[in-house]
């Protein structure tokens, strides 16, 4: 049975790329925190955002743009915004 081609979406790929840059920037800022306890607290809180980004990226790489894609990007954006509102970075 032939494998179904994954559907690509350039606009969605830009969103994923932008999300990747945001995650990398926040992680760099967290790693720059000198106080180890504060760094662990921030990292613990940000791990959920990183997990959602990884899930978003993996889903797109495996399945392409699909019905779940918009839901995944919305979940990631909401988690990222919540982190930013609760933690000053």
Sine and cosine of phi, psi and omega as CSV:
sin_phi,cos_phi,sin_psi,cos_psi,sin_omega,cos_omega
0.00,0.00,0.82,-0.57,-0.04,-1.00
-0.92,0.39,0.59,-0.81,0.01,-1.00
-0.97,0.25,0.71,-0.71,-0.02,-1.00
-0.95,0.30,0.71,-0.70,0.03,-1.00
-0.95,0.32,0.61,-0.79,0.03,-1.00
-0.99,0.14,0.60,-0.80,-0.03,-1.00
-0.99,0.11,0.78,-0.62,-0.02,-1.00
-0.98,-0.19,0.42,-0.91,0.00,-1.00
-0.54,-0.84,0.94,-0.33,-0.07,-1.00
-0.87,0.50,-0.68,0.74,-0.01,-1.00
-0.89,0.46,-0.66,0.75,0.02,-1.00
-0.92,0.39,-0.61,0.79,0.04,-1.00
-0.89,0.46,-0.61,0.79,0.06,-1.00
-0.90,0.44,-0.63,0.77,0.03,-1.00
-0.90,0.44,-0.66,0.75,0.02,-1.00
-0.91,0.41,-0.68,0.73,0.02,-1.00
-0.89,0.46,-0.70,0.72,0.03,-1.00
-0.89,0.46,-0.65,0.76,0.04,-1.00
-0.89,0.46,-0.65,0.76,0.02,-1.00
-0.87,0.49,-0.71,0.70,0.00,-1.00
-0.90,0.44,-0.64,0.77,0.04,-1.00
-0.89,0.45,-0.69,0.72,0.02,-1.00
-0.89,0.46,-0.71,0.70,0.00,-1.00
-0.88,0.48,-0.65,0.76,0.00,-1.00
-0.90,0.43,-0.73,0.68,0.00,-1.00
-0.91,0.42,-0.66,0.75,0.04,-1.00
-0.88,0.47,-0.65,0.76,0.04,-1.00
-0.88,0.47,-0.67,0.74,0.02,-1.00
-0.91,0.41,-0.63,0.78,0.03,-1.00
-0.91,0.42,-0.69,0.73,0.00,-1.00
-0.91,0.41,-0.37,0.93,0.03,-1.00
-0.99,0.16,-0.16,0.99,0.01,-1.00
-0.94,0.33,0.80,-0.61,-0.05,-1.00
-0.97,0.24,-0.64,0.77,-0.03,-1.00
-0.95,0.30,0.90,-0.44,-0.10,-1.00
-0.89,0.45,-0.62,0.79,0.00,-1.00
-0.91,0.41,-0.68,0.73,0.02,-1.00
-0.92,0.40,-0.66,0.76,0.02,-1.00
-0.87,0.50,-0.69,0.72,0.02,-1.00
-0.90,0.44,-0.63,0.78,0.01,-1.00
-0.90,0.45,-0.73,0.69,0.02,-1.00
-0.90,0.44,-0.69,0.73,-0.02,-1.00
-0.90,0.44,-0.67,0.74,0.03,-1.00
-0.88,0.48,-0.68,0.74,0.00,-1.00
-0.94,0.34,-0.55,0.83,-0.07,-1.00
-0.99,0.11,-0.28,0.96,-0.01,-1.00
-0.85,0.53,-0.58,0.82,0.04,-1.00
-0.89,0.45,-0.64,0.77,0.02,-1.00
-0.91,0.40,-0.70,0.72,0.01,-1.00
-0.88,0.48,-0.66,0.75,0.02,-1.00
-0.88,0.48,-0.69,0.72,0.02,-1.00
-0.91,0.42,-0.62,0.79,0.06,-1.00
-0.89,0.45,-0.73,0.69,0.01,-1.00
-0.86,0.50,-0.65,0.76,0.02,-1.00
-0.90,0.44,-0.69,0.72,0.02,-1.00
-0.87,0.50,-0.76,0.65,-0.03,-1.00
-0.90,0.44,-0.71,0.70,-0.02,-1.00
-0.91,0.42,-0.66,0.75,0.02,-1.00
-0.87,0.49,-0.68,0.73,-0.01,-1.00
-0.92,0.39,-0.65,0.76,0.00,-1.00
-0.92,0.40,-0.59,0.81,-0.04,-1.00
-0.99,0.13,-0.70,0.71,-0.15,-0.99
-0.93,-0.38,-0.27,0.96,-0.09,-1.00
0.99,0.17,-0.25,-0.97,0.00,-1.00
-0.97,0.25,0.82,-0.57,-0.04,-1.00
-0.58,-0.81,-0.13,-0.99,-0.04,-1.00
-0.88,0.48,-0.53,0.85,-0.02,-1.00
-0.98,0.20,-0.32,0.95,-0.13,-0.99
-0.84,0.54,-0.76,0.65,-0.01,-1.00
-0.90,0.44,-0.61,0.79,0.03,-1.00
-0.90,0.43,-0.69,0.73,-0.01,-1.00
-0.90,0.43,-0.69,0.73,-0.01,-1.00
-0.92,0.38,-0.60,0.80,0.04,-1.00
-0.91,0.42,-0.69,0.73,0.04,-1.00
-0.88,0.48,-0.68,0.73,0.02,-1.00
-0.89,0.46,-0.75,0.67,-0.04,-1.00
-0.88,0.47,-0.68,0.73,0.02,-1.00
-0.89,0.45,-0.68,0.73,0.02,-1.00
-0.91,0.41,-0.66,0.75,0.01,-1.00
-0.90,0.43,-0.70,0.71,0.01,-1.00
-0.90,0.43,-0.62,0.78,0.05,-1.00
-0.89,0.45,-0.70,0.72,0.04,-1.00
-0.86,0.50,-0.72,0.69,-0.01,-1.00
-0.89,0.46,-0.56,0.83,-0.02,-1.00
-0.97,0.23,-0.46,0.89,-0.04,-1.00
-1.00,-0.05,-0.44,0.90,-0.04,-1.00
-0.82,-0.57,0.77,-0.64,0.05,-1.00
-1.00,0.10,0.87,-0.49,-0.02,-1.00
-0.82,-0.58,0.00,0.00,0.00,0.00
